[in-house]
Amino acid sequence: MDKIMNSKDKTTPLATKKLYQLHPEMENILIVAMVLGKTEPNIFLSRNDTQHKGVMCFTLRDSPQHIVNCKYWGSREKVEELNEQIQLGDIVDVVCPKISMLTQNAMDSKQAQYQPVSSLPLTLVVNEGQGLIEKHSYHDLEKYTEIRLLSHQSHKPLYSVMNLADVRASFSDSKAQAFHTDFLVVVGLVCKPRDIHASKDGRARRCLEIVVFDQSLTSGMTFTIWHSDWINRAEAAWQPMKTVLHLIDVKVSFSSFYKGCILNFTSKSIIYENPVGTETQHLKTFASTLPKTPFDIVAQTSNAESMPKAEDIQTVMTIRQIYTRAEGHLRDTSEQFTAKLYAMVTHFDIDWPEHVLSKKCKACNRYIAVRKDICDNEQCQLSFSFGYSGEKYDYFFNINVQLSDHTGTLVEGRLTDAIAMRILSFNCEQYLKLNQEELQKLKWRFLLQHVEAKLLIKKSNMLRRKMLAVIVDMKPIELEQLSENIAVF
């Protein structure tokens, strides 16, 4: 800071100002504020001196009412250093910024659409060598208790949000126009980040998928984050079924990949974690009444107790009708439905153990990838670390069964877990003891046989890319019974 001040007029002392007090004529200003958001550095080659330069934007807040954006321009090294040093939620000193008033045209410009909406008609610019941004000294942080509390106090009212169900209803197809809006949601699931290679330059970028829900849509909606700071924050601090988020100006759009409406964090978005307000408490109370793991993307076993009763499934459908209701023009708003299907078993690879058995964690029952021997859940790893010597997983049946009738082939059929044991008449341990000849006999006990299959059809959603047809019951039938129940459509 001394170097900056030596370059300034020493007759003008450094004055501490609040954001609402600023105007363009001010110089030698010090602003103490909290970092509400920041962009990732944009590095580019300077035209003047062929050196790499950089720019990044911080969103600052020093009172319950006001936020502004502050751009920092400097060398590549300084910008990258600043990005590492200053994290979300830090209190910083902004020294000697340039203050510019925003006209209405500037506030509505294309550039303004790529940064958070300022509550004041001004913007700050800090140039390396003429001003600086640095962490505020921890010695007098008690003087700024009000600022420290702002991370949980939204600058917008919590009641002025949209319901997830309302926006999903308006995005039934790809023709819907994307827009930005606000939500108050609970974190349902934090997935593992994925590395996705960009089509333009081939570089890998991390993407984090969050499932969020509210009282209007308990089935949840995908919220994608590409910003590394918020990805790290979500992994470290967001707790499923407990963390409430006030999402401000997140992008709502139709995704052909997810085949539905999703939310996206953009450079314009702001997030408040567990914001203070009665609405947050109501939402937390509501979340506490839901099942503990309703969004578990890896829970692929079919618990027989949670399945509909076979005797209650009486609606006869053809394969064409099933697909039409699940994916076609007859698609309704329900997440799942049941069907009784008369068909032939045309695919039943029971003689390939690697295609028949899957793994689930002994501690939490979550699905484990075939190449792993222990659950990714840290609590499970901890429970197995103290003198535990046995296997950390159990096998369960997870068999792909394809059924065909005169209208087509259902390729998404799954025969799993306890239901599979009942239909096959043995468990996984007994299955592993079968020799190749016994496996072949087992396969032809079902293959090309006519059956009455009772199905639970789970439609595709943000966690499951494809429709799933869970076999609740399956029994052989005679050709005469099949002919009596053939439907035309």
Buried (B, 14 or more C-beta within 10 A) or exposed (E): EEEBBEEBEEEEEBEEBEBEEBEEEBBBBBBBBBBBBBBEBEBEEEEEEEEBBBBBBBBBBBBEEBBBBBBBBBBBEBBBBBBEEBEBBBBBBBBBBBBBEBEEEEEEEEEBEEBBBBBBEBBBBBBBEBBBBBEBEEEEEEEBEEBEEBBBBBBBEBEEBBBBBEBBEEBEEEEBEEEBBBBBBBBBBBBEBEEEEEEEEEEEEBBBBBBBBBBEBBBBBBBBBBBBBBBBBBEEEBEBBEBBBBBBBBBBBBBEEBBBBBBBBBBBBBBBBBBBBEBBEBBBEBBEEBEEBBBBBBBBBBEBEEBBEBEEBEEBBBBBBBBBBBBEEEEEEEEBBBBBBBBBBBBBBBBEBEEBBBBBBBBBBBBBEEEEEBBEBEEBBEBBEEEEEEEBBBBBBBBBBBBBBEBBBBBBBBBBBBBBBEBBEBBBEEBEEBEEEEBEEBBEBBBEBBBBBBBBBBBBBBBEEEBBBBBBBBEEBEEEEBEEBEEEE
